[in-house]
């Protein structure tokens, strides 16, 4: 698919988990799939930030008037269950409302352009992005030097054995994971997470080259947890 020369992309991201949980909404203008201008960005920390995403989105849409969104990009994970559900639902609703395509982007896909260029320049075996998950676990996205990204998975950080070779590490848990690698066989990326421009560019790349696009559905690596109420379940109605 050939994209218009200039695209206004709305970006929604509430994927970070754990201590970094929060949300951000942005508008990015991309011209000829090269130049990118950040038109507006707002971020708020914590679960309160996730709860405020609808208000943040309204502010963002007003900020880019009279331009209407041409494309909606949403980060689908891996990450916070609540954040992924909220951002994907908002993105889908906005897409229906304005008649724009909605494209899901994983956290690794958003970083791929930058990381793959570094892998090529440093002649590494590929890159591995690691993100904080539930206690004692990491989410992992791995990409070989040929650009093939493996499906995200969750690993126990205490017993995880990384692949052999020289890898570029990225993601918000990259510094914590360094100890699992041979000191002479890894390199740490300076950028630990994707910015909104990178998310937008990854979505535009799909828009131009892929059919179908990645759906705006949460990437659940772990299954959501559910527990019984402290007082037990209610009895069946009569």
Buried (B, 14 or more C-beta within 10 A) or exposed (E): EEBEEBBBBBBBBBBBBBEBBBBBBBBBBBEEBEEBEBBBBBBBBEBEBBBBBBEBBEEBBEBBEEBEBBBBBBBBBBBBBBBBBBBBBBBBBBBEEBEBBBBBBBBBBBBBEBBBEBBEEEEBBBBBBBBBBEEEBBBBBBBBBEEEBEEBEBBEBEEBEBEEBBBBBBBBBBEEBEEBBEEEBBBBBEBBBBBBBBBBBBBBBBBEEEEEBBBBBBBBBEEEEEEEEEEEEEEEEE
